[in-house]
Amino acid sequence: MNYWAILVAALIQYALGALWYSPLMFGNQWLKLMKIDPKQMGSRKKEAQRGYALMLVTALVMSFVLARFVMPGTWMSGAVTGLWIWLGFIATVTLGGFLWEGKAFTLYLLNAGYWLVTLVATGALLAAWV
């Protein structure tokens, strides 16, 4: 296992999440769909810091596990593996938020889209970086 590739893949996940959920991309829409007042975000800094730290740990775990599934080869083979992992596990499991928790389907698409991009990108990196 290439631990440098796993670390970089985790950092890519982390950076993609920061960008995806920022006001530059889908952050404002996410806040609206989650029914969070943007003015409240300033008072939730301690919560957010803990969340960012835990997301980095989960990105490391996900990258480590994904590296077990991705076979060394071309970036395309890794991207396809990431796609299948997303389709089989993320797209299916996260649909419950829409089906049973009363969350908007748009929120499901926004979150599932993030995971699709993340798994395809990190799968590509892990396969290519042998």
SVG drawing of the C-alpha trace seen along z (x, -y; Angstrom):
<svg xmlns="http://www.w3.org/2000/svg" viewBox="-40 -36 44 41">
<polyline fill="none" stroke="black" stroke-width="0.4" points="0.0,0.0 1.2,-3.5 0.6,-5.5 1.7,-8.7 -1.0,-8.2 -3.6,-7.5 -2.6,-10.7 -2.8,-12.7 -6.2,-11.1 -7.5,-12.0 -6.3,-15.6 -8.0,-15.7 -11.3,-14.5 -10.9,-17.2 -10.2,-20.0 -13.0,-18.9 -15.4,-19.0 -14.2,-22.4 -14.7,-23.7 -18.0,-21.8 -19.7,-23.1 -18.3,-26.6 -20.2,-29.6 -18.2,-29.3 -20.1,-26.1 -23.0,-24.6 -22.5,-26.0 -25.4,-28.5 -27.7,-26.0 -26.7,-23.3 -27.4,-25.8 -30.8,-26.5 -31.7,-22.8 -30.5,-22.0 -32.5,-24.9 -29.5,-26.5 -29.4,-30.3 -26.0,-31.5 -25.9,-34.0 -25.7,-31.1 -22.6,-29.7 -20.4,-32.1 -21.7,-30.8 -21.0,-27.2 -17.2,-27.6 -16.2,-25.1 -18.6,-22.5 -17.3,-23.2 -13.7,-22.8 -14.4,-19.4 -16.4,-18.4 -13.5,-19.4 -11.0,-17.4 -13.3,-14.3 -13.9,-14.7 -10.1,-14.6 -10.0,-11.3 -12.9,-9.8 -11.2,-10.9 -8.1,-9.0 -10.1,-5.9 -12.1,-6.1 -8.8,-6.5 -7.2,-3.6 -10.2,-1.3 -10.6,-2.5 -6.9,-1.7 -7.8,1.9 -10.3,2.1 -8.4,0.1 -6.0,2.2 -2.8,0.5 -3.2,-0.5 -4.5,-3.4 -6.2,-6.4 -9.3,-5.3 -9.5,-1.9 -9.3,-3.6 -12.0,-6.1 -14.3,-3.3 -13.7,-1.5 -14.6,-4.7 -17.7,-5.0 -18.8,-1.4 -18.1,-1.9 -20.2,-5.1 -23.1,-3.5 -23.1,-0.4 -22.7,-2.0 -22.9,-5.8 -25.8,-6.4 -27.9,-3.6 -27.3,-4.2 -27.6,-8.0 -30.9,-7.8 -32.5,-7.0 -32.2,-10.7 -34.6,-11.5 -36.8,-8.4 -37.2,-8.3 -35.9,-11.5 -37.9,-14.0 -34.8,-15.6 -35.1,-17.2 -34.2,-15.2 -32.0,-18.1 -30.0,-17.7 -29.5,-14.0 -28.2,-14.9 -25.9,-17.6 -24.4,-15.3 -24.3,-12.2 -22.7,-14.3 -19.9,-15.3 -19.2,-11.7 -19.3,-10.7 -16.7,-13.3 -14.6,-12.4 -14.6,-8.7 -13.9,-8.9 -11.0,-11.4 -9.4,-9.5 -9.9,-6.2 -8.1,-7.6 -5.3,-8.9 -4.8,-5.6 -4.8,-3.5 -2.3,-5.7 0.0,-6.4 1.6,-3.0"/>
</svg>
